[in-house]
Amino acid sequence: MTTTTLAAGTRTVILVEGVSDQLALEALAQRRGRNLKAEGVAVVPIGGATNIGRALTLYGPGGAGLRLAGLCDTGEEDDFRRALERAGLGVSLTRDAMERLGFFVCAADLEDELIRALGPAAVERVIDDQGELELLRTFQNQPAWRGRKKDEQLRRFFGTLRGRKIRSAALLVGALDLDRVPRPLERLLGFI
């Protein structure tokens, strides 16, 4: 995990696994008319769930003493839970207890949440706007992916090229109907 220099006046840190999560949250906040920096909120990518313990030590009660929140994928929920418990923020934490602390879990991952909220056709429009629809069609015709559900194909497609998730995160959020924001994102922004 690289240490992020926080802006003066930062009071709350949202810990996320990667840059795509950061960009998605910042884009959603902006669409909601919020200026996180002005509110004293920093969204900090920690470089993967295994770095959550170090991030909690750095920014939490034993470190900078900032208010904490976070977002993780289902597969990393246990890493976050154990780290929160080791940091003294709870015991035998359930998902509900984690949410009361401000830590929210995406079903599968952020891309899965956004794909389900948008629907495959809207996601394909975002991909087309980036000039990658032909690449998607080529990917969908590969024997390993032919015949699979579109949601699965789209989710995997975002991970097939380095930087695609990062380039697409804010664009997917920009295409969202604000009445269909995925629950973990909505609840996290509501928490802070």
C-alpha positions in Angstrom: 0.0 0.0 0.0 1.3 3.4 -0.9 0.7 6.1 1.6 -1.7 8.7 0.3 -1.1 12.3 1.3 -4.4 13.7 2.6 -5.5 17.2 2.0 -5.5 19.6 5.0 -8.9 19.5 6.7 -9.5 15.8 6.0 -11.7 14.4 8.7 -13.1 11.2 7.1 -11.3 8.6 5.0 -13.2 6.1 2.8 -11.0 3.1 2.3 -11.5 1.3 -1.1 -9.7 -1.5 -2.7 -8.6 0.2 -5.9 -8.6 3.3 -8.1 -11.8 2.3 -10.0 -13.7 2.2 -6.7 -12.3 5.7 -5.9 -13.3 7.2 -9.2 -16.8 5.6 -9.1 -17.5 7.0 -5.6 -16.2 10.4 -6.5 -18.2 10.5 -9.7 -21.4 9.5 -7.8 -20.8 12.1 -5.1 -20.4 14.8 -7.8 -23.6 13.6 -9.5 -25.3 14.0 -6.1 -24.0 17.6 -5.9 -21.5 16.8 -3.2 -17.9 18.0 -3.0 -16.2 15.4 -0.9 -12.9 17.4 -0.5 -14.8 20.4 0.7 -16.6 18.1 3.2 -13.3 16.9 4.5 -13.7 13.5 3.0 -10.9 11.6 1.1 -11.4 8.4 -0.9 -8.2 6.4 -0.5 -7.5 3.3 -2.7 -5.5 0.9 -0.6 -4.1 -1.3 -3.3 -6.2 -4.4 -2.5 -8.0 -5.8 0.4 -4.9 -7.3 2.0 -3.8 -3.8 2.8 -6.9 -2.9 4.9 -5.2 -3.6 8.3 -2.3 -1.2 7.5 -4.8 1.4 6.3 -6.8 1.1 9.5 -3.7 1.5 11.5 -2.5 4.5 9.5 -5.8 6.4 9.4 -7.9 5.0 12.3 -7.9 5.4 16.1 -4.3 4.2 16.5 -3.0 6.4 13.8 -4.4 9.7 12.5 -7.6 9.3 14.4 -9.8 10.0 11.4 -13.4 8.9 10.9 -13.4 5.8 8.7 -15.6 4.2 6.2 -15.0 1.7 3.4 -16.1 -0.4 0.5 -15.1 -3.9 -0.5 -16.0 -6.8 -2.7 -17.8 -9.9 -1.3 -14.6 -12.0 -1.7 -12.7 -9.6 0.5 -15.4 -9.1 3.2 -13.6 -11.5 5.6 -10.3 -9.6 5.2 -12.1 -6.3 6.1 -14.0 -7.9 9.0 -10.9 -9.4 10.6 -8.9 -6.1 10.1 -11.8 -4.1 11.7 -11.8 -6.5 14.6 -8.0 -6.4 15.0 -8.1 -2.6 15.0 -10.5 -2.8 18.0 -13.5 -1.5 16.0 -15.8 -4.5 16.9 -16.0 -8.1 17.9 -17.6 -10.9 15.9 -18.7 -8.4 13.3 -21.7 -9.3 11.1 -22.3 -7.5 7.8 -24.9 -5.3 9.5 -22.4 -4.4 12.2 -19.8 -3.6 9.6 -22.3 -1.3 7.9 -23.0 0.5 11.2 -19.3 1.2 11.2 -19.5 2.6 7.7 -18.1 -0.4 5.8 -20.2 -1.7 2.9 -19.9 -4.8 0.7 -20.5 -5.0 -3.0 -22.2 -8.2 -4.3 -19.3 -9.8 -6.3 -17.6 -6.5 -6.9 -18.3 -2.8 -7.9 -18.5 -3.7 -11.6 -21.1 -6.3 -10.9 -23.2 -3.8 -8.9 -23.0 -1.2 -11.7 -23.8 -3.7 -14.5 -26.9 -4.9 -12.6 -28.0 -1.4 -11.9 -27.5 -0.2 -15.5 -28.5 -3.4 -17.4 -26.4 -4.9 -20.2 -27.7 -2.6 -23.0 -26.6 0.6 -21.1 -23.3 -1.0 -20.2 -22.7 -1.8 -23.9 -23.5 1.8 -24.8 -20.7 2.9 -22.4 -18.4 0.4 -24.0 -19.4 1.5 -27.5 -18.8 5.2 -26.5 -15.2 4.2 -25.6 -14.8 2.6 -29.0 -14.5 -0.9 -27.6 -17.7 -2.6 -28.7 -15.9 -4.6 -31.4 -13.4 -5.8 -28.8 -16.4 -6.8 -26.5 -18.0 -8.8 -29.4 -14.7 -10.6 -30.1 -14.4 -11.4 -26.4 -18.0 -12.7 -26.3 -17.3 -15.0 -29.2 -14.3 -16.7 -27.5 -15.2 -20.4 -26.8 -14.8 -19.9 -23.0 -17.3 -17.0 -22.9 -19.7 -17.9 -25.7 -23.1 -18.7 -24.3 -22.5 -17.3 -20.9 -24.9 -14.7 -19.4 -24.2 -11.1 -20.7 -23.7 -9.8 -17.1 -20.9 -12.4 -16.6 -19.3 -11.5 -20.0 -19.4 -7.8 -19.3 -18.0 -8.1 -15.8 -15.1 -10.2 -17.1 -14.5 -7.9 -20.1 -13.8 -5.0 -17.8 -10.9 -7.0 -16.2 -9.4 -8.2 -19.5 -7.3 -5.1 -20.1 -5.2 -3.2 -17.6 -6.8 0.1 -16.9 -10.2 -0.7 -18.4 -11.9 -0.8 -15.0 -10.3 2.6 -14.1 -11.3 4.2 -17.4 -14.8 2.9 -17.2 -15.8 3.4 -13.5 -16.8 7.0 -13.7 -18.4 6.5 -17.1 -20.6 3.7 -15.8 -21.6 5.9 -12.8 -22.3 8.7 -15.2 -24.8 6.5 -17.1 -26.7 5.5 -13.9 -30.2 6.5 -13.3 -29.8 8.1 -9.9 -32.9 6.2 -8.7 -31.0 2.9 -9.3 -27.7 3.5 -7.5 -26.4 0.2 -6.1 -27.1 -0.1 -2.4 -23.5 -0.2 -1.1 -22.6 3.0 -2.9 -25.8 4.7 -1.9 -25.5 3.6 1.8 -21.8 4.6 1.9 -22.4 8.1 0.6 -25.4 8.4 3.0 -23.1 7.3 5.9 -20.6 10.1 5.3 
